[in-house]
Amino acid sequence: MVLSVGGMAFLRLDILPVAGAIGQEIIDVVAVLTIARAAWPPKELTDI
């Protein structure tokens, strides 16, 4: 979340807008992959 807000601030300040937009897209892809990984059940259930 902090990375996303930082990317938006970077874009808002017009500091290298293209790099900021690409960075924001990378952050979004990582967030979606993290959510997808959390949704998959684990291969092994342990009680440790």
C-alpha positions, 0 to 999 in steps of 0.5 A: 500500500505504501509503495502504491501511494508513493508511486502515485505521489511520484506521478503527481509531482511529474517527476519522470511520469513515464517511469512513475507509470511503469513503476505503478503498473509493476506495483499493481502486478505484484499486488495481484500476484500476492493476492492470487498466491494467498488465495491458493490453498497450501500444498501441505497443512501442518499443525506446528 
